[in-house]
Amino acid sequence: MSIIRLDLDALVRAGCLSAEEAARLTGLALPDRRAGLIVNVLLIFGALAVSAAAIALVPNAGTGLMLAVAALAGAEGLRRFAPGEEFKVLSAGLALMGTLGLAGWVAWQYGDAPSSTQPALLITAVLTAGAFWFRSAFMAALAVVALGAVFGTGSGYWHASYALLVEEPVPTIGVFGTLAAGLYAARTRVSEAWSGLVTVAARTAMFLVHFAFWVGSLWGDIIGDSGWSSTRWADYESYEAWRKTALIVPEWPFSIGWAALAVALAMLTRRGGFLSISALVFLAIHGYTQYFEVFGAEPMTLLIAGLTLVALAVATPRLLKMWKGAA
C-alpha cells in the first residue's frame, strides 16, 4: 500500500486543485489514529502498573502465573472480538506481557534445576507458541534467542557493562546455521502471513551464528566445556582431568571460517539484502577484532593499517565496477 501526503490548502492556493476536489480528497483521507494509539499505550502502562503492584503485594510465582494467563486471555479476547485497528496495539502488548510472564514463571519454577537445558527448552516452546498464535515477529526472535541458552549463549548486563556469552561456539554455529538455512528455505514455501515471522527467526539465527564465530575467533572452543559450568570449581581436579582429553578447537579455524562465510554471503546473496549487508558489517567487525588481537595498537601497525584502508578505498569502486561489468 502506497501512502501519499498532500498539502491540500497549498494546492488550492496554487490553483492545482479546486475547493471541491480538496473537500472530496479530505473525505477520502485515512482516519487519524493518534488518539487511539495514546489510549492503547495508556492502557498498556496501566496494566503493567497493576501487574507490578499485584506482584509486590503477593510476591510469589502463582501471582505471576495468574497475571500472565489474564494478559493472554485479554489479548485473545481483543483479537477475536475487536479485530480492527482500534485495540491492535493493546492486544499486541497484552500478548507480549502474557507470553513473557509465562516464560518468567517457567524460569522461576525451574530456578533450582541442575541444568539450564530443560527450562531453556520450555521457555523456547512458550515463546514459539506465542509467536505462532499471535503472529508476533518479536516473539519469534526471542524464541530463537531462548534456544541459544541451551548451548550457553546469551547476554549479560551489570553496572555500565554489557556482555555477550557464547560458551559453545561449535554447536551454536552448527545448530543455528542449520536452523537459519532451513528457515530461509521454508519462507519461500509458506504463505505471506507467515513469511515475515519465519524471516525474522532466520535472521536472528544468523546473528547468533556470527556471534559464535566472533567468540570462537578470539578464544576457540573446548567441546562440552559448558557442561562443567556449575561444577567446574567445586570439583576442579575432575574438570582438569577431563580437559586434558577434551576436543579443543583453536581460534584460527573460526577466524578463517568466519571470513569465508561473510565473503560468501556478501557475494552470493541479494545485493542490499539483510544477508549481504549484515555479512559486510560482521566482516568489518572481524577485521577490526583480529587487527587489535594480533597486532595491537602500535604506531607502525596503525600506519600500515591506515595505508591499507586508503588503498582499499581507492580500489573498491574499480573492483565493484569490474564486478558489475562481468555480471
N, C-alpha and C positions, 0 to 999 in steps of 0.2 A: 504494500500500500504506500503510495507516494503522497506526501503532505506538502502543500504549497502555502506559504504565508503571504498575504497581500494586505497592504495598507489601503483600504477602500476609500477613506477620506482623501488621501493624497491622490489616488487615481481619479476620483471625481473632480477634485480641484484642477488636475492636469487635463481634464477633458477626455481621459481614456475610457471612463465609464460614466454612464448616466446614473442619476439618483435612483431610478427604478431598478437598474441592473445591480447596483450596490445593495439595495434592500433585498433583492432576491438572493444574492450570494450570502448576505448576512443570515438569512433564514436557513441556508444550507450548511452553515458552519457547524463544526463539531461542538458539542456542549463543553462548557468549562468545568473540568472535574477537580479543580484545585480545592474547592470546599470539601468534596467527598474524600479527597486524599488526606486532608487535615483531620477530618473526623476519624478516618481509619487509623492514622498514626496515633491520635489521642487515645483511641480505644486499645491499641496495642500496648502503649505505655501504661494505661490503666490496668490492663491485665497483668503486665509484668509487676507493677507495684503491688497488686493484690496477691500475686503468687509469692513475691518476696516476703510480704507481711505474714502470709499463712505459714511459710516455712520457718520464719523467725519465731512465730508463736508456738508452732508444733514442729520442732526440728527433728524429723525422722524420715526414713525412706518412704513410708506409707503416704505421708502428706505429698511428697514429690510425685509419687505414682498417681495419686488421685488428681492432682493438678494437671499432670501430663495427659491423663485419659480425658479430663474435662476439656482441655485445649484441643485434643484431637477430635472429640465429639463436636465441639463448636466449629472447627474447620470443616468437618464433613457436613454438618448441617447447613452451613453457609454455601458450601459447594453444590449441595443438592437443591436447596430451597431458595437460594438467592444467587443464581448462576451468572448474573450480569456483572457489569464492571463496578457497581457501586461499592460492594464489600470485598472485592478481589484482593486488595492489599491486606485487609484484616484476616481473610481466610488463609492467605499465604503465611502471614505472621503467626497465626494460631497453629497452623500445621507444623511450622518450624519449631515453635516453642514446645509443642506436644511431643514431636519426634525426638528432639534433643533432650527433653525431660525424661522420656522413656529410656533413652540411651544412658543418661546420667544415672537413672535408677539401676540399670543393669550394672554399671560400673561400681555403684555403691554396694550392691548385693554381693559382687564378686571381688570386693576390695582386698580381701584376705586370701585370695586364691594363690596357690604356689606358683602358678604360671599365668602370664597375661594372655595366652593364646585363646582360651575359652571366652573370656569377656570380650576380647577384641573381635572374635568371630561373631559373637552375639550382637555386639554394637554395630558391626558391619551389616548384619542381617536386618537389624531395625532400621538403619539409615537407608538401606537399599529398598526395603519395603515402603518406607515413607516417600522415597524419591519416585518410585513407580506409581504408588497410589495417588499421590498429589501432583505427579509430573513436575517435580522440582529439580531443576538442574543443580542448584546449590547443594541439595541433599545428596545428589549423585556424586558430586565432587567430594563431599565429606565421607561418603561410604568408601570411596577408593582410598582416601587418607586413613580411615579407620582400619582398613585391611592391612595397610602398611605396618600398623602396630604389631601384627602377628610376627613380623620379622625385625622388630625393634626399631622401626622407622617412625619418626615423629619430630616434634619441635618442643622447645622449652623456653621459658622466659623467667628472668629474675631482674633485680634492680638494674635498669639501663643496659641489659644484656639479652641477646636472643641466641638461641642455639638450634642447629639442625642435627638431628640424630639419625644415623643410618648404621645400625650395628652389624647388619649382614648385607654388604653390597652385592655379592654374587647372587644369592637367592632373590634379592629385591629386583635386580636387573632382569633375571630370568622370568620371574613371575609377572612383573608389571610390564615388561617388554612384550610377553605373550598376551597379556590382557589388553594392552594398547593395540596390538596388531589385530586381535580378534574383534575388538570394539570398532576399530576403523573399518574392518571388512564388513561388520554387521550393519553399520549405519547406512550403507547403500541398499540394504535389503529390508529395512524396517520402514514403517510409514513415516510421513513427515512429522506427525505428532510426537514420535519417539526419537526422531533423528537428533534433535537438539540435546536430549538427555544423554544419549549414547556418545555424542561428540564431546560433551563436557567431561564425561567419565574417561574417555580415551585420552583427552588432553591432560587431565590430571595424572593419569598413569604415566604418560610420557615425562611429565615434570619429575615424578619420583624416580624414573629411570635415569634422567640427567643428574639428579641429586645423588643417587647411588654411585654413579661414575665419578662424580666430584669427590665424594668422601673416599672412594676406593683409590683414586689417583693420588691422594695425599697419604693414606695410611695402609693401603692394601686391605686384605681381608683374611681373617682366621675363621675358616668354615666351622660353624657350630659354636662360636665363642659366646653368642648371646644367651645360650642355654645355661651358662655359668654365671649370669649376671646377679642372681640372688644368693649364690653360694660361693662366689669367687674368693671372697676374703675370709669367709667362715671356714673354708676347707682349702686353704691356699696351696698346701702340698699336693693334694689330688689334682687341683687345677693346673699346677706347673707340670706335673707328670703327664696329664692329658695334652697339654700344649706342645710337649716335645714330639708327640706323634701326630699332631693335628695337621690338616692340609692348609698350608698358608699360600695365599696368592699375593705376590708382591705388587708394588704400585704401578710398575711400567705397563702391564697388560691393560690396566684400567685407563692409563693415560693415552696409549695408542688406540685402544678400542673406542674411547670417548671421542677422540678427534676424528676417527674414521666414521663413526656413526653420525656425528654432527655434519661433516662434509657431505656424506651420502644423503642425508635428509635435506640439506640446503640445495644440493644439485639436482636431486631426483624428484622431489615433491613440488607441488604447485608453487610457483613464484609468488611471493606476497602472502602465502597462506600461513597458518599457525605453525605447521611443522618446519617450514623453511626459515621463518623469522625467529622462532624460538631456538632452532639449531644454531643460527648465526650468533644469537645472544649468548648461548652457552659455550659456543666455540671461543668467543671473546673472553668469557669468564675463565675458561680453561687455559687460554694463553696467558692471561693476567696472573692466574694462580700459579701456573708452572714457572713463569718467569721469576716471581719472587721466591718460590720454593727452591729453585735450582740456583739462580744467580744472586739473589738478594738485591738490596737497594744500594749497590756500589756505583761510584761515579762513572767508571768505564763501561759497566754493563748498561747503565742508563743511557749513555751516549750511543752505544751500539743499538740499543732498542729504539731510541728516537730516530736514528738514521734509517733503521729498518722500516719503521712505521711510515716515514716520509716516502721511502721507495715504494712501499705497498700502496700508499695513497696515490702516487703517480701512476703506478702500473695497473691498479684495479680498473679504472674506466676503460683502458685499452683492452684488458682481458675480457671485460664484460661485453665490449663492442665486438670482439672476435667471437665470443661465445654466441651472441645473438646472430651474427652473420652465419656461423656454422649451423645454427638451429634453423 
